Amino acid sequence: MVLVPKKDETGLRRYGKWTGNLKGHQEDIRRCIAEVPSFPAPLFTQCSRNRGYGPEGEFCKQHAKKATAGAY
């Protein structure tokens, strides 16, 4: 399953939202849109791989396989 946050009012996604940082981090449009766990904290962040695969070319090669398998 691939986690992808919803777009906000600016048309971009936000990653890493939590009680201490309600705004999170704005999407980097050069990187994969999948949300991946960051360690050691139990937070989620944007995948660090480059885009170019999957639906609309918004995923990295690894997450595109999961997204096209119906988990998106």
Backbone as CSV, one residue per row, in Angstrom:
resi,resn,N_x,N_y,N_z,CA_x,CA_y,CA_z,C_x,C_y,C_z
1,MET,0.829,-1.168,0.000,0.000,0.000,0.000,0.888,1.250,0.000
2,VAL,0.521,2.222,-0.813,1.271,3.468,-0.907,0.449,4.577,-0.274
3,LEU,1.039,5.252,0.705,0.365,6.374,1.355,0.699,7.663,0.622
4,VAL,-0.328,8.428,0.269,-0.148,9.712,-0.403,-1.053,10.727,0.278
5,PRO,-0.484,11.806,0.839,-1.336,12.815,1.486,-2.161,13.601,0.466
6,LYS,-3.265,14.142,0.915,-4.138,14.962,0.065,-3.481,16.318,-0.197
7,LYS,-3.848,16.940,-1.312,-3.330,18.268,-1.642,-4.013,19.312,-0.766
8,ASP,-3.275,20.364,-0.400,-3.843,21.440,0.408,-4.346,22.563,-0.492
9,GLU,-4.654,23.711,0.098,-5.209,24.829,-0.660,-4.238,25.403,-1.691
10,THR,-2.935,25.155,-1.540,-1.951,25.638,-2.506,-1.791,24.691,-3.684
11,GLY,-2.412,23.520,-3.604,-2.299,22.528,-4.673,-1.134,21.580,-4.491
12,LEU,-0.439,21.704,-3.362,0.683,20.813,-3.062,0.353,19.975,-1.832
13,ARG,1.070,18.887,-1.661,0.870,18.009,-0.507,1.755,18.482,0.645
14,ARG,1.404,18.100,1.871,2.196,18.419,3.057,2.592,17.127,3.752
15,TYR,3.839,17.043,4.164,4.385,15.849,4.812,4.862,16.184,6.213
16,GLY,4.818,15.205,7.100,5.353,15.371,8.452,4.503,16.205,9.379
17,LYS,3.199,16.256,9.161,2.322,17.009,10.065,2.196,16.263,11.392
18,TRP,2.255,16.997,12.476,2.010,16.437,13.798,1.675,17.586,14.729
19,THR,1.358,17.294,15.969,0.916,18.308,16.922,1.930,19.432,17.088
20,GLY,3.211,19.130,17.040,4.244,20.147,17.200,4.536,20.922,15.925
21,ASN,4.075,20.428,14.790,4.296,21.100,13.512,3.046,20.898,12.663
22,LEU,2.031,21.715,12.891,0.733,21.533,12.235,0.776,21.765,10.727
23,LYS,1.716,22.546,10.258,1.815,22.808,8.825,2.605,21.733,8.087
24,GLY,3.501,21.044,8.763,4.322,20.033,8.116,5.304,20.670,7.146
25,HIS,5.733,19.875,6.160,6.666,20.345,5.149,5.997,20.278,3.793
26,GLN,6.188,21.301,2.987,5.574,21.352,1.670,6.252,20.352,0.731
27,GLU,5.489,19.827,-0.201,5.949,18.851,-1.178,7.088,19.404,-2.034
28,ASP,8.103,18.564,-2.253,9.180,18.871,-3.192,8.749,18.252,-4.517
29,ILE,8.491,19.064,-5.526,7.912,18.561,-6.777,8.892,17.740,-7.613
30,ARG,10.137,17.604,-7.175,11.110,16.763,-7.883,11.161,15.353,-7.314
31,ARG,10.553,15.139,-6.147,10.639,13.847,-5.468,9.331,13.073,-5.539
32,CYS,9.412,11.778,-5.348,8.262,10.867,-5.323,7.227,11.334,-4.294
33,ILE,5.934,11.191,-4.613,4.882,11.689,-3.714,4.504,10.712,-2.601
34,ALA,5.092,9.529,-2.583,4.768,8.540,-1.546,5.227,9.039,-0.175
35,GLU,4.455,8.694,0.835,4.776,9.055,2.213,5.429,7.835,2.861
36,VAL,6.636,8.004,3.394,7.384,6.901,3.990,7.713,7.222,5.442
37,PRO,7.854,6.186,6.289,8.181,6.451,7.694,9.605,6.985,7.846
38,SER,9.783,7.911,8.773,11.121,8.415,9.075,11.507,7.879,10.449
39,PHE,12.727,7.480,10.596,13.175,6.900,11.853,14.184,7.811,12.496
40,PRO,14.308,7.868,13.809,13.663,7.019,14.801,12.281,7.503,15.206
41,ALA,11.910,8.730,14.845,10.596,9.250,15.241,9.487,8.576,14.427
42,PRO,8.323,8.344,15.008,7.225,7.709,14.280,6.452,8.710,13.415
43,LEU,7.173,9.422,12.556,6.564,10.392,11.655,6.700,9.905,10.219
44,PHE,5.977,10.550,9.318,6.077,10.209,7.907,6.630,11.394,7.147
45,THR,7.435,11.115,6.124,8.056,12.136,5.313,7.929,11.766,3.838
46,GLN,8.252,12.686,2.960,8.175,12.421,1.529,9.338,11.525,1.115
47,CYS,9.069,10.595,0.209,10.109,9.703,-0.316,11.225,10.546,-0.934
48,SER,12.459,10.131,-0.781,13.595,10.918,-1.263,14.012,10.586,-2.689
49,ARG,13.372,9.617,-3.322,13.741,9.240,-4.692,13.111,10.177,-5.727
50,ASN,13.701,10.227,-6.913,13.200,11.079,-7.987,11.941,10.520,-8.625
51,ARG,11.098,11.412,-9.120,9.854,11.041,-9.813,10.150,10.546,-11.228
52,GLY,9.069,10.073,-11.873,9.190,9.729,-13.285,8.470,8.450,-13.659
53,TYR,7.804,7.799,-12.717,7.138,6.525,-12.970,5.711,6.560,-12.442
54,GLY,4.932,5.555,-12.816,3.583,5.406,-12.284,2.596,6.412,-12.828
55,PRO,1.404,6.469,-12.182,0.355,7.378,-12.626,0.843,8.833,-12.644
56,GLU,0.717,9.466,-13.784,1.097,10.869,-13.971,2.575,11.143,-13.712
57,GLY,3.405,10.099,-13.632,4.837,10.266,-13.426,5.217,10.860,-12.098
58,GLU,4.377,10.655,-11.069,4.615,11.272,-9.764,5.297,10.356,-8.750
59,PHE,5.617,9.134,-9.139,6.219,8.178,-8.214,7.629,7.795,-8.643
60,CYS,8.404,7.244,-7.697,9.690,6.646,-8.019,9.407,5.234,-8.548
61,LYS,10.406,4.569,-9.039,10.223,3.241,-9.626,9.681,2.246,-8.596
62,GLN,10.181,2.297,-7.379,9.766,1.368,-6.324,8.287,1.552,-5.956
63,HIS,7.868,2.785,-5.718,6.490,3.033,-5.307,5.506,2.957,-6.476
64,ALA,5.976,3.147,-7.702,5.102,3.045,-8.875,4.552,1.634,-9.017
65,LYS,5.370,0.642,-8.692,4.911,-0.759,-8.773,3.757,-0.993,-7.816
66,LYS,3.844,-0.444,-6.613,2.771,-0.605,-5.622,1.553,0.226,-5.998
67,ALA,1.766,1.410,-6.564,0.659,2.289,-6.927,-0.142,1.716,-8.085
68,THR,0.520,1.100,-9.049,-0.186,0.541,-10.197,-0.802,-0.817,-9.888
69,ALA,-0.445,-1.387,-8.756,-1.021,-2.684,-8.351,-2.386,-2.505,-7.693
70,GLY,-2.909,-1.278,-7.689,-4.227,-1.033,-7.132,-4.224,-0.536,-5.703
71,ALA,-3.053,-0.297,-5.149,-2.969,0.163,-3.759,-2.995,1.684,-3.673
72,TYR,-3.024,2.363,-4.790,-2.981,3.829,-4.817,-4.358,4.396,-4.639
